[in-house]
Every structure is written in structure tokens, then in C-alpha cells.
Amino acid sequence: MSEEKFMEVSSRPAWMMLALLIIGFLNQALILLGYSPLPFSEGELETLLVTGYNITVGLIVWYKNMPTSKEGRIGTAVTRQLKKDKGIQ
């Protein structure tokens, strides 16, 4: 891989992380100055974060435990057959 190609691939995430860091610093500065940058209460924010967390974790667990690809369905069938064979012996 050429150096130009490497710089192309790795620079986008670096800029995104820098932008998020700047937003975080700006948010902290506003809080220190007594301004509320978010137009909702702490309880509403907590509810939103917990709900988002639960939805994210639920989707990840569902995806990881469900055979969503052809290979996954084959693997599930093989595993079930192996468990069945083991129980017979």
C-alpha cells in the first residue's frame, strides 16, 4: 500500500476524532460558564442514554446469536447435529 493511500484511509477517522474532541471541549466550556448546551434535563438525558444503550446492546446480541448469513445457518445446523449426535452416544 502506498503512503498516499495510507494517508487517505487514516486521515478521515483522525479528523472525526479531532472534531468530536473539540465539540467535547466546547461543551465543557459552556457548562463551566453556566450555559446549558443541551435543551433537556439531566433525567431526560439519562433516560435517552440508557434507552440507546439497551437498543444497541439488544441489536448486537440479536445479531451475534442469529444465523443471519448462509454460513451462519450452515454452522448452526452443524452445531445442532453435533449436539444431537453427542446426546445419542
C-alpha positions as CSV (number, residue, x, y, z in Angstrom):
1,M,0.0,0.0,0.0
2,S,1.5,3.4,-1.0
3,E,1.9,6.1,1.6
4,E,-0.7,8.3,-0.2
5,K,-3.3,5.6,0.0
6,F,-2.5,5.0,3.7
7,M,-2.9,8.8,4.4
8,E,-6.2,8.8,2.6
9,V,-7.6,5.9,4.6
10,S,-6.3,7.0,8.0
11,S,-6.9,10.8,7.9
12,R,-10.8,10.7,7.9
13,P,-11.1,8.9,11.3
14,A,-8.4,11.2,12.7
15,W,-10.3,14.3,11.6
16,M,-13.6,12.9,13.0
17,M,-11.9,12.2,16.4
18,L,-10.5,15.7,16.5
19,A,-13.9,17.2,15.7
20,L,-15.6,15.2,18.5
21,L,-12.8,16.2,20.9
22,I,-13.4,19.9,20.0
23,I,-17.1,19.5,20.5
24,G,-16.5,18.0,23.9
25,F,-14.2,20.8,24.9
26,L,-16.7,23.4,23.7
27,N,-19.5,21.6,25.6
28,Q,-17.4,21.6,28.8
29,A,-16.5,25.3,28.4
30,L,-20.2,26.2,28.1
31,I,-21.0,24.2,31.2
32,L,-18.3,25.9,33.1
33,L,-19.7,29.3,32.0
34,G,-23.1,28.3,33.3
35,Y,-24.8,27.7,30.0
36,S,-26.8,24.5,29.3
37,P,-25.8,23.4,25.8
38,L,-28.4,20.6,25.8
39,P,-32.1,21.7,25.8
40,F,-33.3,18.9,28.1
41,S,-33.0,17.9,31.8
42,E,-30.5,15.5,33.3
43,G,-33.2,12.9,33.9
44,E,-34.3,13.0,30.2
45,L,-30.6,12.7,29.1
46,E,-30.2,9.7,31.4
47,T,-33.3,8.1,30.0
48,L,-32.2,8.7,26.5
49,L,-28.7,7.3,27.1
50,V,-30.0,4.2,28.9
51,T,-32.6,3.6,26.1
52,G,-29.9,4.0,23.4
53,Y,-27.6,1.6,25.3
54,N,-30.3,-1.0,25.7
55,I,-31.3,-0.8,22.0
56,T,-27.6,-1.0,20.9
57,V,-26.8,-4.0,23.1
58,G,-30.0,-5.7,22.2
59,L,-29.3,-5.4,18.5
60,I,-25.7,-6.6,18.9
61,V,-26.8,-9.7,20.9
62,W,-29.6,-10.5,18.5
63,Y,-27.2,-10.2,15.5
64,K,-24.5,-12.3,17.2
65,N,-26.9,-15.1,18.2
66,M,-28.9,-15.3,15.0
67,P,-27.6,-17.1,11.9
68,T,-28.0,-14.1,9.6
69,S,-25.8,-15.4,6.8
70,K,-25.7,-18.6,4.7
71,E,-22.5,-19.6,6.5
72,G,-24.1,-18.9,9.9
73,R,-27.2,-21.1,9.1
74,I,-24.9,-23.9,8.0
75,G,-22.8,-23.5,11.2
76,T,-25.9,-23.6,13.3
77,A,-27.2,-26.8,11.6
78,V,-23.8,-28.5,12.0
79,T,-23.7,-27.5,15.7
80,R,-27.2,-28.8,16.3
81,Q,-26.3,-32.1,14.6
82,L,-23.1,-32.5,16.6
83,K,-25.1,-31.8,19.9
84,K,-27.7,-34.3,18.8
85,D,-25.1,-37.0,18.0
86,K,-23.3,-36.4,21.3
87,G,-26.6,-36.9,23.2
88,I,-27.2,-40.3,21.4
89,Q,-23.8,-41.8,22.3
